[in-house]
Amino acid sequence: MKKLNFKSFLPVLALFLLFTDFLKAQTMDEMWDNRSSGKEHPNIQWFKDAKFGLFIHWGLYAKLAGEWKGKRYYGSGEWIMNQARIPVAEYKAVAKTFNPVKFNADEWAQLASDAGIKYMVITAKHHEGFAMYDSKASDFNIVAATPYKKDPMKALAAATTKRGIQFGFYYSQFQDWYEPNGGRNTWDFDESKKDYQKYYKEKAVPQLKELMSNYGPLGIVWFDTPGGMTKVQTQAFVDDLRKLQPKSLFSSRVGQGLGDYKDFGDSEVPSTPIKGAWESIYTHNDSWGYIKHDMNFKTPAEIIRLLANVASKGGNLMLNVGPDGEGRIPEYSAKFLRETGKWLDKNGESIYGSTYGLIPAQPWGVSTSKPGKQYLHVINRPENGRLLVPGFNGTVSKVYSLTGKQPLEFKTEGKDVWISLPEFESGSANTVFVMEYSGKISDYDLNVPVTVSSQYKENNVEAVFAKLKGNPKIQSLTYSHYYGDWKHTVCVTELKDTTDEAAFKIRVTEPGDYKVALEYSCSPESARQEGRLKINDQEFLFRTLRTSEFDKKAPLPFIRHVIATTTFSQAGEYTLQITPLQNGKELFRLKAVVMEPAR
């Protein structure tokens, strides 16, 4: 018998242990792979133009509705098996009571059409391992394991196709809490003994091939939480599936940077424009899957503004709804989506087929672009009706309201365009104006001074506009409210030495008195430190106020701390500087400088 060379085996063992530890240590946000391949898919244009998608999380968890054995769960309803540590045998029994007889594919597809939705993605199999279609690879599915005995995905694929809506499937390729070799069920199975390749070979790949073979052309296959494969294995996995539907787009969460477009973290929008195809995913309330006690639905105005914000950065918004265990989409989801659709009927030109806005975010709102046009999405009307588009070096030919095409007066002063707005309802979700121009204009520029005007109740100078010296960084902090209800806030962090600085260039458009506040989060150990704010040839000192520790699994509260009142004697550009007064701990996590006209 050949003697084992133990020394030669050590590197292999170390690599295996490292990979195993990595899989165990991954948190949810680390499993959100937002890298794309960098190669443009030949069928990507429809996705870039679509802008508005509908995500649907529907599975066995909808029957439980956020409750298990008398205990209510909050946050991500589709994670109830994990949250409650429900044994596979008990979870399997739930399928015997799952009978969504009120599901109507045509009603769902018509709702999407009424809402202005251009593509739909639905969960074919989530982490619970239950297939919402007729799968031959596993009998844990809606046809074989429930009294419903029908395949709702067949009907939905046909109904969306009839209405010209691109259709796609979500599939959790690594996490599968039902399978002994699937990822992440640690309460029934020993993770260290799992054979992930066996799981992929026997269930994940066969089911994905079923989905890509039996439901017509798919616009998207939306993968989630990659794991259990090396880059070489993931590439082979992707190549094998692409043979079935070469026109289908794969989301970035297929892993290893091999997706066709980028998906950011749950409920995350980048703070500045991103080039290339990407998507932001949001829940309509606080959960992806149905929870009967979750009634925090985004209003039509909130959806419209979110859609405009995402489009202004160059991306798509895919908004999620969670149907209940009987197959009904929640009443407020249906109602508010239809209201969003009414706005899009009149204003869709400013969203569909657009690219990111070339005008940095203003107190009045955001912009989107098409060749020779800038769409101004006015959320906050200046009190005097004079709207400033700063630093615009194109030649403007006309300005008009998108709805009604009413021409507006405008005046060009250097690189500034001043537009006289008509009166419109102050509570409007988003009033759009069109600025037509010729000539090549500058790309989005973070170096343009941030506008501060007395015509708005407040002016937010966000962290992303900071110019940094020394230790500080601009970071997106991820945290949650309920379980899996993720939030993201961009902050200046690591301001901790007297040589550190965060500086902001602002442009004050009218002289006058302003209150200056810092909006920040401050850990207990950072509280009671001194800092200095310099602006307008004045120096203001402050001491930090405690909010809370930074814990990814808890809310991150911010305080709006008024530091100063200052008078700008004339309009012009100014620099605002923030520095610690002592060396030591991080001063705070700065979200924004807020400037309010003193009245």
N, C-alpha and C positions, 0 to 999 in steps of 0.2 A: 504493500500500500504506500502510495506517495505521501511523503511527509508534508504537512501544510506549512507554508512559509508565513508565519503569523505577522512578521514585520511588513511584508508586502500587502497583507490584508488590512492593516491598520488604516491607511488612507481611505480605502473603500468604506470601511466601517464608520469612520469619522464623517464621511460625506453623507452616508445613509442617516446617521443620527442627526446631523445638522439639518437635513431635509425634513426628517420627521419632526424635530423640534420646531422648525419653521412653520410647518402646517398646523401644529398645535398652538403656536403663538400668534398666528394671524388674527387680527381683529377685523370686524366687518369693514371698516373704512379702508384697511389695507388690502382687502380683497376686491375693492372697486378698482379694477384696472382700467385707467382712462387713456391708455396709450393705443394709438392706431398704427397700422403698418407703415404709413407714410406714402403708400402707393395708392393712387386714386383708382377706385373701382370703376369700371366702365359704365356701371348702372347707377352711379351715385347722384346724378343730377336731380332726379325726382325727389330724393331725400333732402337735398339742399334747398329745393324750392318749397317743400311741403310745409315746413315751419310748425305745424300743429298736429300732434298725434294723440291718440287715446290709448292709455295703458289700462288693462283690465286684470286685476288679481282676483281669480275665482278658483276655489278648490274646496276640498273637504272641510278646511278650516272655516269656510263660510257658514256651514251648518252649526258649528260651535258658537259662532258670533261673539267671540271674546270671553267665553265663560266655560269653566271646567269644574265640575263637582262643587258647584255653589260659589266658586271664587271667580271674580271678574279680573280680567287682564286688560291692560291699556297699552297702546302703542301699535306695534305691528301684529295685526290679527293673524297673519299667515304664519307667525312664529309661535303659535300657542302650543303646539306639540313640544317645542323646545323649551319654552318658558315654563310650562307646567310639568315638564319631564314625563310626558304621557308615554307609557310603555307601548311598543308596537302592537301587541295583541289587543290592547284596549282601544287604540286609535283605529285599528283595522275594523273594529266592531261599529265605529261611527258610520262607516260607509253603508251599512245595512239600513240606516235611517235617512240617507241623503237622497232626496227625490225632488229635484228642482223643476217641478211641473209648470211653473210660471215663466220659465225661460222662453223668450221669443226672439229668435235671431233677427228677424226683420225689424222688430222694434228697436233692438240695440243698434243695428246698422243705420236705421233711419235717424235715431238720435245723434249718432256720430255725424251723419250728413248734415243734419239741422245745425249742429254745433260748429260746422266749418272744419271738421276733422278731415285730414288727408290720409292718415294711416292709422291702423289699429294693431296693437300687439296684445295677445292674451296668454295667460299662463297655461301651457299645456301640461307642465309638471313643475311644481314648486319644490322647495326643500323637503316637504312632507313625503314626497315620493309617490303621490297619488296622481295618476294620469287622467286628465279631463277629456280623454278621447278613447276610441276603441283600439287599445294596444294589444298586440299579440305577444309582445316581449315580456309583459307582466300582467297578471290578472288583477293587480291592485289598480283598477281603473273604473271609470264611471259606467261602462257598459257591463262588465263582468261582476263587479262587486256591489252594485247598488240596485234598488228597485226601479230606477229611472230607465235603464237598459237602452239608452239612445246616445248617439255621438253628437253633442252640441257643436263641436268644432266643424263638422261637415256643413251644418246649416249656416254657421256664422261665416265660414269661408265663402259660401255661395252668396249670402246676403250682402257682404261687403263688396265682392266682385261686381255684383249687379249695380252697385252705386258708385263704382269707380274709386273705391277706397282700397289702398294697398293693405294687404293683410299679412300678419306675421305671428310667429309663436315665440313666447318666452320658454326657455328650458333651463332648469338648474342642472348643469352637467356634472358637478362634483358633489355638492351637498345632496344627500338623500338619506333621510332619517329612518326610512322604512327598511333599507337594505343593510345586511350585516357588513358588507364591504363598501357601502356608500359613506361619504364624508359627513362627519360632525354629529352623529348620534353617539354620545359618550355615556348615556345612562343605560342603554341596553347592550351596547357592544364595546369591546376593548379596541380603542383606536389604533393601538400599537400592533394589533394582530390583523388589521384590515389589508386586503389585497385590492387596492384601488384599480389596478389594471383589469382585474377580473370583473369588477363592477362596470367599468367602462365597456368592456367587451360584451358582457352578457345583458346589460340593460341600457346604459346611456346611449351608446352608439346605435344599437338596434332601434331604440325609440326615436332618436333623431332621424334616422333613415325612414322610419314610418311617416313621420311628420312631413318630411321633405319629398315623399313619394305619393302620398294619398290625398293631398288637400289643394292641389293646383299650385300655380306659381305663388311663391312667398316673397313678399317684399323684404322681409327681415327675419332672421333667426337671432333672437335676443338671448344671449347666454348670461349666466350670473355666477358670481363668486367662484372663479377658477381655482383649481388645486389638483394635487395628485398626479401631475404630469410635468415632465421637463419641457423645455422649449422644442426640442426635436420631436417629442411625442405629440405636443400640441400642434405642431406644424403638420404632422402626418394626419392627425385627427381632422384638422381644417381642410387639408387637401382632399381627403377621402369624402368629406361631406360636400365639398364644392362641386364634385362631379355630378351630383344629383340636381343641384339648382345653381348653376354658375352665375345667374343674375341676382340671386338673393344676397342681401347685405348681412354681414356678421357684425354684431356689436363688439365693442372693445373688451367686454368682460369674458370673451372667449379666452383671454389671457395671453401673456407673453408678448404683448404688443402686436398681435396678429389680426386685430379687428379692422374693419373697413371704415369705421368712424369712432369718434370718442364719446363715451358716456361718462359724465362727471358723477361725483358722489350723489347719493340720494339727496334731493332737495338742495342742490348746489348750482349756483350760477357764477361763472367767472366774473371778476370785477372789471375786466377790460376785454375788448374784442379778441376772439380766437379765430385764426384763419383755418380753413379746411372744414370738413363736415363734423358736426358734433351735436350733442343732445343733452338737455337738462331734464331730469325726471322729478316730478312732484306728485304728492298725494293731494286729493281734493279735500280730505279732512286730515286726521292725524294718523291714519293707518292705511296700509296698502290693501290688506284683506279686510273683509267686512267685520265690523264690531258694532253691535246694536246700540251701545251706549256712547259711541263716538259721534257727536253732533257738531263738531267744529268745522263746518264747511266754508271754503273760500267763496266769497261773494262774486258775482259777475265782474264787478269793478276790479277786485283783486286778481281774478284770472286774466282779465284784459291787460292790466298793468304788468303782470308777470310775463305774459306772452310778449308784450312790447319790449320789456327789458331784455328777455332772452334773445329776441330777434335783433335788438340793437347791438348785441355782442356777436351776432352772426350765427346763432344756433337755432335749434328746434326745441320746442317745449312739448314733452309727452306727459300729459296730465292723467293721473290714475283715478279710476273709480273701482269700488269694491262691491259687486253684487252680493245679495244675501243668499241664504241657503235654499231659497225657493226659486232663485233665478231672476230676482228683480233688482234693477239698478236703483239705489236710494233716490227718493223723491227730490231732495235738494240737488243732487248731482245732475239729474235729468233737467230740472228747472233752470239751474244756473248755467249749465252748458248751452241750453237753447238760447238764453239771454246773451251769452258770449257770441253765439252764432249770428244773432241779429246785428251785433256791432260789426262782426266780420263781413256780413253782407254789404255793409256800407263802406267799410274801411279796409277790407282785405287786401286791396292793392298795396297798402303800406306794409304788409306782413308777408304774404305769399311771394316767393321768388325774389325776396329782398336779400341784401347782404348787410353787414354791420354798418352802423352809422359812422360818418366821418367827423361828426361834431362831438367832442368830449361831453360827457353828461353835464347838464345844466340845471339850475334850480327849477326850471320849467318842465324838465323831463328829458327824454332821450330821442335819438334819431335812427332811422333806417335808410338804406340807400338802394337806388337803382340807377342805371346809367343816365346822367344828366338830371337826376332828381334826388333831393334830400327830403325825407318825410319827417316832419317835426311832430313828435307825439307830446302834446302839451297836457301835462297832468296838473300843473299849478299855473294858473293864469297870473301874469304880473298885474299888480293892482292898477297901474296906469295904462295897461293894455299895450305897452311898448316892449316887444320881445327882442332880445339880443341874440344873434348868432355870431359869436366872436371868431376871429382868426380865419375867416372864410375867404380864400383867394380865387374863387371862381367868379365868373361874370354872371350875375343873377339877371334873368330875363323877366320872370314873373313869379308871383307868389299867390296862392289861392287856397281856399278851404277844400279838403278832399271831398267832403260831403257837400254837394250843391255847387262846387266849383266857383264859389264867390271870390272875385279878384280882391287882393289886399294891397294897400299902399305899403311901399317899403323904401328905404333909403340906405345907400351904401356910403359908409364913412371909412376910408382906408380899407382895412380887411374886416371891418364890422358890417353886418347887415342888421338894420333895425326895421322890424315889421310891426305895423299897426294892426293889432288883433281886433276882431269884432267882439261884441259881448257874447258870452255863451255861459251856459249853466255852470256855476262854480263847482257843483258836485259831480260834474261829468267824469266818467271813468278815464277817458282819453280822447281829446279832440285833436284831430290830425290836420296839419297844414302842409302844403307841398311847395317846395322851393325849386324852381327849374333854373338850370344854369348851364353855361358852357365853359370850356377850359378845364385843365387838369387841376384838381385841388389836392391839398396835402392829406396824407393818411392820418388816421386817428393819432393824436400826439399827447402823451401824458405830460409833456413839458409845458403845454399851454396853461397859463394861470387859471385857477378855478374862479369862476364868477361868484362874486358876493354882491347882493343887491338888496336895497331897502324895500323893494317891491314884493318881496316874499317874506312869509312869516319866519322862515329860517333858511339858512344856507349851510349845507353839509359839505365840509371839506374832508373827503374820505381818506382813510389810511393809505390807499393805493397810490395817492398822489404825492406821498412823502419822498423827499430826497434825503438820503441817510448818510451819516458819517459815523465811523466807528463800529460798535458791536450790533446796532439794531438791524432787525430783519422785518420784511413784510411777509406775514404768514397768514394762511387761512386756518382758523381754529375750528375744529369739528367737535360737536358735543350734541347731547340729546335732551329732549324734554321727557317724553314717554319712551318706553322700550323701542328702539329702532326709529324713533321720530327725530331724525337727524337735522341739525342746524349747522350753518357755516358762517363765520364772521371773519373778514379780513382785518387784521390788526398790525400795528407796529409793535414789535416785541423786542426784548433785550436792550432797552434803554437803561444802562446801569452805571455808566462812568461819566465823569464831568466832561470828558472829551466826546461823548456820544451826542448825536443831534438828529432830530427829525425836523426838517424844514419844509414849509409849504409855500408855494407862490400863489398869491391870490390877486384878483383884480376887483377892486371896489368900484362899482359903476356910479354910485351917488355918494357925495360926502354926507356925514352924519354920525350919530352915536350908535355904537353896536355893543351888545353884550357878547363876550367870548367864553364859550364853555368847552371843556374837554369831555368827550364821552369815552369812558374807559371801564375796564374790569381790573380789580386790584386784589391780589391774594392777601390774606392776613399778614404774612411775613413782609409784604411790600408796603403795607399801610404806614402812614405817618412819616413817609419820606418827603423830602423837599425837592421841588422842581422849579424851573424858571421858564416863563413864557416871554419871548421878546416879539414885539410887533409895534409898528407905527412909532418907532424911536422911543418906545417905552419898555420897561422891564417890570414884569409882574411875577411875584412869588406865590407858591401854593404848597400845600401839604396834601399828600394823597389820602384818599378815603377808602376804607376797606369795603369790598363787595363779597367775594368768596374765593375759595380755591378753584383752580381749573381742573374739572373732572369730566372726562369725555362722556360719562354716563349720567351726567346731571346738567341742568340748565346753567348757562353762563350769564349771570346778570351784569348789566352795564349801568353805570351811574353817569348822569349828566352834571358835571361839576362846573359851576360858573366860576371863572378865574378872574375876569376883568370886565370893566366897562371902558371903552376907548372911543375917542372921537377922530374920525378921518376928516381932515379939513378940506381935502380935495379928492376927486376921483383919481384912480391910478393903480399901479401895480405895487404890491407890498410883499414882504417875506415874513412869514411867521415861523419862529424857531422855538423848539422845546428841548430842554436839556435837564438832566439831573443835577442837583447841587452838591451831591456827595457821591463818592465811589461806593459801590456795594451791590445791593440787590436790584433786580429789575424794578423800574419805577412803577410801571403798570402796563396793561395791554391796551393800546390806544386804538379805538375804532374810528373816531372822527373828531375834527374840530367843528363846533357848531357856532355859527355867528348869526345872532338875531338882532334886527333893528330895534333900538330902544325907543319905545313909544309911550 
